[in-house]
Amino acid sequence: MKPQDEPPSLERLKEDIRRLRGKTAPAASPRPQGRGALMRMGVDLASCVIVGAGMGILLDRWLGTSPVLCILCFLLGAGAGFRSIWRVSQAMEAEENTADDEK
């Protein structure tokens, strides 16, 4: 073999891979922004309310306590949905403050 036909060193290949990954890697956003965040909050609220009301209806039918458990579980589901929205908004605000502090 001639010296020109030798394969490149492993270190050089690693460096080339690192360089190319830096050029092609998309900048990922760690948190939802704009419409995505609003959609997540809406889906969270709706799903919590629907699951709560559904559980209440099933429990009412099973136990024969007509509207009592449906109303109670609906309110618990709504509370869980609002709690979920609160947690998402607080996390977004904390990340925004962290991003502002880094600038």
C-alpha positions as CSV (number, residue, x, y, z in Angstrom):
1,M,0.0,0.0,0.0
2,K,1.1,3.5,-0.8
3,P,0.9,6.2,2.0
4,Q,-1.8,7.9,-0.1
5,D,-4.1,4.9,0.0
6,E,-4.2,4.6,3.8
7,P,-7.6,5.2,5.3
8,P,-8.1,8.4,7.4
9,S,-7.5,8.1,11.1
10,L,-10.3,7.4,13.5
11,E,-9.9,10.8,15.2
12,R,-10.2,12.6,11.9
13,L,-13.4,10.7,11.2
14,K,-14.8,11.5,14.6
15,E,-14.0,15.2,14.1
16,D,-15.7,15.2,10.7
17,I,-18.9,13.6,12.1
18,R,-19.0,16.1,14.9
19,R,-18.6,19.0,12.5
20,L,-21.3,17.7,10.1
21,R,-23.7,17.0,13.0
22,G,-23.3,20.6,14.1
23,K,-24.2,21.9,10.7
24,T,-27.3,19.7,10.1
25,A,-28.8,19.3,13.5
26,P,-32.0,21.3,13.8
27,A,-32.4,23.5,16.7
28,A,-35.1,21.8,18.8
29,S,-37.4,23.8,21.0
30,P,-37.8,22.2,24.4
31,R,-41.3,23.7,25.0
32,P,-44.4,24.2,22.9
33,Q,-44.9,27.7,21.6
34,G,-47.9,29.6,20.4
35,R,-50.6,27.5,19.0
36,G,-49.0,24.3,20.1
37,A,-49.1,25.3,23.8
38,L,-52.7,26.5,23.4
39,M,-53.7,23.2,21.8
40,R,-52.1,21.2,24.5
41,M,-53.8,23.2,27.2
42,G,-57.2,22.8,25.5
43,V,-56.8,19.1,25.0
44,D,-55.7,18.7,28.6
45,L,-58.7,20.5,29.9
46,A,-61.2,18.8,27.6
47,S,-59.8,15.3,28.3
48,C,-59.9,15.8,32.0
49,V,-63.5,17.0,32.0
50,I,-64.6,14.2,29.6
51,V,-62.9,11.5,31.6
52,G,-64.3,12.9,34.9
53,A,-67.8,13.1,33.6
54,G,-67.6,9.7,32.1
55,M,-66.4,8.1,35.3
56,G,-69.2,9.9,37.2
57,I,-71.9,8.6,34.7
58,L,-70.6,5.1,35.0
59,L,-70.4,5.2,38.8
60,D,-73.9,6.7,39.0
61,R,-75.3,3.9,36.8
62,W,-73.5,1.2,38.8
63,L,-74.4,2.6,42.3
64,G,-77.8,4.1,41.4
65,T,-76.9,7.6,42.7
66,S,-78.4,9.5,39.8
67,P,-76.7,12.9,39.3
68,V,-74.5,13.1,42.4
69,L,-71.4,11.3,41.3
70,C,-71.6,12.7,37.8
71,I,-71.6,16.2,39.1
72,L,-68.8,15.5,41.6
73,C,-66.6,13.7,39.1
74,F,-67.2,16.5,36.5
75,L,-66.0,19.1,39.0
76,L,-63.0,17.0,39.9
77,G,-62.2,16.6,36.2
78,A,-62.5,20.3,35.6
79,G,-60.2,21.0,38.6
80,A,-57.7,18.5,37.3
81,G,-57.8,20.1,33.9
82,F,-57.2,23.6,35.3
83,R,-54.4,22.3,37.4
84,S,-52.8,20.8,34.3
85,I,-53.1,24.1,32.5
86,W,-51.6,25.9,35.5
87,R,-48.6,23.5,35.6
88,V,-48.0,23.9,31.9
89,S,-48.2,27.7,32.0
90,Q,-45.9,27.8,35.1
91,A,-43.3,25.6,33.3
92,M,-43.4,27.7,30.2
93,E,-43.0,30.9,32.3
94,A,-40.0,29.4,34.1
95,E,-38.3,28.4,30.9
96,E,-39.0,31.8,29.4
97,N,-37.4,33.5,32.5
98,T,-34.4,31.1,32.2
99,A,-34.0,32.0,28.5
100,D,-34.2,35.7,29.4
101,D,-31.6,35.3,32.1
102,E,-29.2,33.6,29.7
103,K,-29.3,36.5,27.3
